């Protein structure tokens, strides 16, 4: 019992930091019309992380932010109307597959041809920009046996664009006059990491947040297939290597939980009051997670990122987001 109590106490300072940031974000957003709590939560995390820093005593608790994010996404399945999603499901899924496939190829060509970036860095940047951000960088980095420095450099580049697009996309969506569904799908296929996609979507509107998350989860689910393709293309591993177990370890398993909750919610087993309560819990978990996301962003690391990777990812982002924008305006 003493060991359990000590383990719990080790997490309390970090959880208190996340909780305090989430409460502050909610209060600030409530006092300023039009300001979304999730955007404020990220800003608070960035401010604290780059001024005070993250002391060792809070690291265990702060490290739970990924669990909060994934659990929040799982519970968000209760807010998804499957009938509405199925109406445009094949179109959205086809768009996701086309954008991921075309984006990977274009990113590789841009990185290697225009910016002279060699492998495996070019592949790490392509995977991070085309699939699921830093998670894809790490997963593909393992498949390709990339050096730690290559993975860190690619991850820092992706984080730079996560911070920029988190602010830029909602502003662009307002300027373009996109509907909630159009913006959500556009952000879901164009932005990089799951956290910023969800934050940008909910900053735009609740409908946009749901569509952004659903679209992004569909995109994340392609990670395993892309990892297989890269492993074959690079011929980096022997047939005896336990590839299936490796891919399962990297697969975003919270996607299965999200789908399960969505199925349960759409069977009619849960009352409207229960669904509303689940939604409030999901919102609270997102606020905690986005404070942690902000704490992980280091401005100094972003400044140290070289011009070539930034240029390659910028070209990819502009091209993919432009094509995706035209597609969602035409199809949705």
C-alpha positions as semicolon CSV with decimal commas, in nm:
position;residue;x (nm);y (nm);z (nm)
1;X;0,000;0,000;0,000
2;X;0,286;0,237;0,081
3;X;0,438;0,175;-0,263
4;X;0,108;0,251;-0,434
5;X;0,066;0,572;-0,233
6;X;0,414;0,686;-0,327
7;X;0,351;0,611;-0,693
8;X;0,028;0,812;-0,685
9;X;0,201;1,103;-0,510
10;X;0,465;1,114;-0,782
11;X;0,194;1,195;-1,037
12;X;0,010;1,458;-0,831
13;X;0,232;1,766;-0,905
14;X;0,213;1,716;-1,281
15;X;-0,160;1,645;-1,274
16;X;-0,208;1,960;-1,066
17;X;-0,019;2,160;-1,329
18;X;-0,234;2,021;-1,610
19;X;-0,551;2,073;-1,407
20;X;-0,459;2,429;-1,314
21;X;-0,382;2,512;-1,676
22;X;-0,710;2,359;-1,795
23;X;-0,914;2,552;-1,536
24;X;-0,733;2,876;-1,625
25;X;-0,795;2,815;-1,996
26;X;-1,166;2,761;-1,932
27;X;-1,193;3,079;-1,725
28;X;-1,001;3,293;-1,975
29;X;-1,199;3,160;-2,271
30;X;-1,524;3,219;-2,083
31;X;-1,428;3,582;-2,022
32;X;-1,338;3,655;-2,386
33;X;-1,616;3,601;-2,642
34;X;-1,513;3,380;-2,934
35;X;-1,201;3,247;-2,762
36;X;-1,186;2,867;-2,738
37;X;-1,057;2,692;-2,421
38;X;-0,848;2,441;-2,615
39;X;-0,651;2,711;-2,795
40;X;-0,593;2,892;-2,465
41;X;-0,484;2,564;-2,303
42;X;-0,212;2,515;-2,566
43;X;-0,099;2,877;-2,527
44;X;-0,075;2,839;-2,149
45;X;0,133;2,525;-2,189
46;X;0,369;2,693;-2,436
47;X;0,407;2,993;-2,205
48;X;0,485;2,786;-1,897
49;X;0,711;2,541;-2,079
50;X;0,924;2,814;-2,235
51;X;0,953;3,040;-1,929
52;X;0,937;2,841;-1,607
53;X;1,010;2,509;-1,778
54;X;0,896;2,163;-1,672
55;X;1,062;2,063;-1,342
56;X;1,147;1,698;-1,282
57;X;0,888;1,676;-1,004
58;X;0,600;1,736;-1,247
59;X;0,722;1,519;-1,537
60;X;0,545;1,194;-1,431
61;X;0,206;1,362;-1,409
62;X;0,256;1,576;-1,719
63;X;0,346;1,262;-1,913
64;X;-0,012;1,140;-1,872
65;X;-0,132;1,403;-2,121
66;X;-0,119;1,152;-2,409
67;X;-0,348;0,918;-2,214
68;X;-0,590;1,206;-2,154
69;X;-0,587;1,291;-2,525
70;X;-0,647;0,935;-2,640
71;X;-0,919;0,876;-2,377
72;X;-1,088;1,201;-2,475
73;X;-1,088;1,092;-2,838
74;X;-1,230;0,751;-2,744
75;X;-1,516;0,916;-2,552
76;X;-1,570;1,157;-2,839
77;X;-1,708;0,859;-3,029
78;X;-2,028;0,909;-2,829
79;X;-2,083;1,240;-3,009
80;X;-2,059;1,095;-3,358
81;X;-2,380;1,029;-3,547
82;X;-2,290;0,725;-3,753
83;X;-2,584;0,773;-3,990
84;X;-2,463;1,123;-4,077
85;X;-2,103;1,007;-4,115
86;X;-2,201;0,717;-4,342
87;X;-2,379;0,961;-4,571
88;X;-2,043;1,113;-4,667
89;X;-1,824;0,831;-4,534
90;X;-1,704;0,680;-4,863
91;X;-1,624;1,027;-4,998
92;X;-1,425;1,126;-4,691
93;X;-1,242;0,794;-4,675
94;X;-1,154;0,813;-5,045
95;X;-1,024;1,166;-4,992
96;X;-0,814;1,050;-4,695
97;X;-0,656;0,766;-4,893
98;X;-0,587;0,991;-5,192
99;X;-0,434;1,267;-4,980
100;X;-0,214;1,029;-4,779
101;X;-0,091;0,840;-5,085
102;X;-0,038;1,147;-5,298
103;X;0,104;1,345;-5,006
104;X;0,367;1,083;-4,928
105;X;0,486;1,069;-5,288
106;X;0,485;1,448;-5,328
107;X;0,667;1,503;-4,997
108;X;0,940;1,254;-5,091
109;X;0,988;1,419;-5,432
110;X;0,993;1,770;-5,283
111;X;1,233;1,679;-5,003
112;X;1,478;1,488;-5,221
113;X;1,446;1,676;-5,550
114;X;1,390;2,038;-5,448
115;X;1,564;2,055;-5,109
116;X;1,828;1,781;-5,144
117;X;1,729;1,607;-4,822
118;X;1,852;1,248;-4,811
119;X;1,689;0,940;-4,665
120;X;1,570;0,850;-4,412
121;X;1,504;1,214;-4,311
122;X;1,298;1,273;-4,625
123;X;1,080;0,972;-4,540
124;X;1,038;1,080;-4,178
125;X;0,921;1,425;-4,291
126;X;0,687;1,272;-4,550
127;X;0,534;1,033;-4,297
128;X;0,494;1,301;-4,029
129;X;0,327;1,543;-4,268
130;X;0,110;1,286;-4,445
131;X;-0,013;1,055;-4,167
132;X;-0,013;1,149;-3,800
133;X;0,264;1,391;-3,709
134;X;0,529;1,301;-3,455
135;X;0,376;0,956;-3,397
136;X;0,438;0,869;-3,762
137;X;0,790;1,011;-3,746
138;X;0,871;0,781;-3,454
139;X;0,697;0,477;-3,604
140;X;0,856;0,508;-3,949
141;X;1,188;0,598;-3,787
142;X;1,184;0,262;-3,609
143;X;1,092;0,078;-3,927
144;X;1,382;0,242;-4,112
145;X;1,629;0,218;-3,822
146;X;1,679;0,594;-3,839
147;X;1,924;0,765;-3,604
148;X;1,788;0,941;-3,300
149;X;1,912;1,275;-3,435
150;X;1,717;1,227;-3,761
151;X;1,399;1,146;-3,571
152;X;1,440;1,444;-3,337
153;X;1,508;1,682;-3,625
154;X;1,203;1,564;-3,821
155;X;0,984;1,573;-3,509
156;X;1,091;1,932;-3,432
157;X;0,996;2,036;-3,786
158;X;0,653;1,876;-3,754
159;X;0,598;2,040;-3,413
160;X;0,678;2,378;-3,566
161;X;0,397;2,336;-3,817
162;X;0,163;2,194;-3,551
163;X;0,196;2,524;-3,364
164;X;0,154;2,739;-3,676
165;X;-0,141;2,551;-3,827
166;X;-0,322;2,539;-3,493
167;X;-0,368;2,915;-3,524
168;X;-0,365;2,959;-3,903
169;X;-0,628;2,704;-4,005
170;X;-0,924;2,836;-3,799
171;X;-0,846;3,188;-3,922
172;X;-0,826;3,067;-4,282
173;X;-1,150;2,872;-4,244
174;X;-1,333;3,183;-4,121
175;X;-1,191;3,389;-4,407
176;X;-1,289;3,125;-4,664
177;X;-1,638;3,088;-4,517
178;X;-1,620;2,711;-4,479
179;X;-1,901;2,518;-4,313
180;X;-1,822;2,315;-4,002
181;X;-1,809;1,989;-4,197
182;X;-1,596;2,137;-4,475
183;X;-1,348;2,284;-4,229
184;X;-1,330;1,966;-4,021
185;X;-1,253;1,742;-4,318
186;X;-1,008;1,998;-4,461
187;X;-0,818;2,022;-4,132
188;X;-0,836;1,645;-4,084
189;X;-0,662;1,569;-4,414
190;X;-0,424;1,868;-4,421
191;X;-0,286;1,927;-4,070
192;X;-0,035;1,691;-3,911
193;X;-0,083;1,574;-3,550
194;X;-0,407;1,457;-3,387
195;X;-0,401;1,704;-3,096
196;X;-0,370;2,022;-3,305
197;X;-0,626;1,889;-3,556
198;X;-0,883;1,834;-3,281
199;X;-0,798;2,168;-3,119
200;X;-0,831;2,359;-3,447
201;X;-1,156;2,181;-3,528
202;X;-1,323;2,255;-3,196
203;X;-1,189;2,609;-3,203
204;X;-1,387;2,652;-3,526
205;X;-1,711;2,482;-3,414
206;X;-1,833;2,165;-3,239
207;X;-1,937;2,016;-3,574
208;X;-1,597;2,096;-3,723
209;X;-1,426;1,937;-3,424
210;X;-1,615;1,612;-3,468
211;X;-1,545;1,592;-3,841
212;X;-1,181;1,690;-3,795
213;X;-1,130;1,416;-3,535
214;X;-1,312;1,147;-3,735
215;X;-1,120;1,235;-4,053
216;X;-0,788;1,245;-3,869
217;X;-0,852;0,908;-3,705
218;X;-0,921;0,757;-4,047
219;X;-0,591;0,903;-4,164
220;X;-0,407;0,771;-3,856
221;X;-0,534;0,420;-3,925
222;X;-0,322;0,408;-4,243
223;X;0,000;0,417;-4,040
224;X;0,038;0,038;-4,034
225;X;0,002;0,004;-4,410
226;X;0,245;0,287;-4,476
227;X;0,495;0,134;-4,234
228;X;0,474;-0,194;-4,426
229;X;0,525;-0,010;-4,756
230;X;0,831;0,172;-4,624
231;X;0,981;-0,142;-4,476
232;X;0,949;-0,319;-4,811
233;X;1,076;-0,020;-5,009
234;X;1,387;0,018;-4,795
235;X;1,436;-0,360;-4,757
236;X;1,568;-0,278;-4,409
237;X;1,454;-0,591;-4,233
238;X;1,480;-0,963;-4,287
239;X;1,182;-1,192;-4,323
240;X;1,254;-1,329;-3,974
241;X;1,192;-0,995;-3,808
242;X;0,860;-0,987;-3,613
243;X;0,710;-0,718;-3,834
244;X;0,346;-0,788;-3,744
245;X;0,411;-0,745;-3,372
246;X;0,607;-0,427;-3,442
247;X;0,325;-0,280;-3,650
248;X;0,065;-0,373;-3,387
249;X;0,275;-0,200;-3,121
250;X;0,273;0,119;-3,332
251;X;-0,093;0,101;-3,435
252;X;-0,307;0,377;-3,272
253;X;-0,522;0,143;-3,063
254;X;-0,744;0,420;-2,929
255;X;-0,899;0,420;-3,278
256;X;-1,061;0,087;-3,190
257;X;-1,198;0,234;-2,866
258;X;-1,336;0,535;-3,053
259;X;-1,517;0,307;-3,299
260;X;-1,651;0,089;-3,018
261;X;-1,793;0,387;-2,827
262;X;-1,943;0,524;-3,149
263;X;-2,116;0,191;-3,215
264;X;-2,253;0,173;-2,860
265;X;-2,373;0,534;-2,871
266;X;-2,557;0,474;-3,198
267;X;-2,740;0,163;-3,078
268;X;-2,967;0,374;-2,857
269;X;-2,851;0,208;-2,536
270;X;-2,737;0,539;-2,383
271;X;-2,976;0,816;-2,286
272;X;-2,926;1,176;-2,407
273;X;-2,824;1,271;-2,052
274;X;-2,557;1,000;-2,048
275;X;-2,425;1,110;-2,386
276;X;-2,409;1,470;-2,264
277;X;-2,213;1,363;-1,954
278;X;-1,968;1,167;-2,168
279;X;-1,924;1,476;-2,383
280;X;-1,838;1,692;-2,081
281;X;-1,581;1,439;-1,961
282;X;-1,428;1,431;-2,310
283;X;-1,403;1,813;-2,315
284;X;-1,228;1,814;-1,976
285;X;-0,978;1,550;-2,088
286;X;-0,903;1,747;-2,405
287;X;-0,831;2,059;-2,199
288;X;-0,586;1,868;-1,980
289;X;-0,419;1,708;-2,283
290;X;-0,375;2,035;-2,471
291;X;-0,201;2,197;-2,175
292;X;0,043;1,905;-2,193
293;X;0,078;1,951;-2,568
294;X;0,178;2,313;-2,514
295;X;0,431;2,214;-2,247
296;X;0,606;1,987;-2,500
297;X;0,659;2,265;-2,756
298;X;1,003;2,430;-2,727
299;X;1,050;2,759;-2,909
300;X;1,430;2,724;-2,898
301;X;1,408;2,382;-3,067
302;X;1,191;2,531;-3,339
303;X;1,443;2,807;-3,400
304;X;1,716;2,547;-3,438
305;X;1,528;2,363;-3,714
306;X;1,708;2,404;-4,046
307;X;1,562;2,582;-4,346
308;X;1,555;2,283;-4,583
309;X;1,318;2,058;-4,380
310;X;1,096;2,356;-4,306
311;X;1,087;2,444;-4,675
312;X;1,005;2,088;-4,778
313;X;0,722;2,053;-4,528
314;X;0,589;2,400;-4,613
315;X;0,570;2,314;-4,983
316;X;0,390;1,990;-4,893
317;X;0,145;2,167;-4,662
318;X;0,059;2,438;-4,915
319;X;0,010;2,191;-5,200
320;X;-0,189;1,933;-5,003
321;X;-0,408;2,187;-4,824
322;X;-0,486;2,365;-5,154
323;X;-0,587;2,041;-5,328
324;X;-0,783;1,926;-5,022
325;X;-0,961;2,262;-4,999
326;X;-1,071;2,241;-5,361
327;X;-1,189;1,883;-5,303
328;X;-1,396;1,957;-4,990
329;X;-1,558;2,260;-5,155
330;X;-1,653;2,046;-5,454
331;X;-1,749;1,725;-5,274
332;X;-1,897;1,854;-4,947
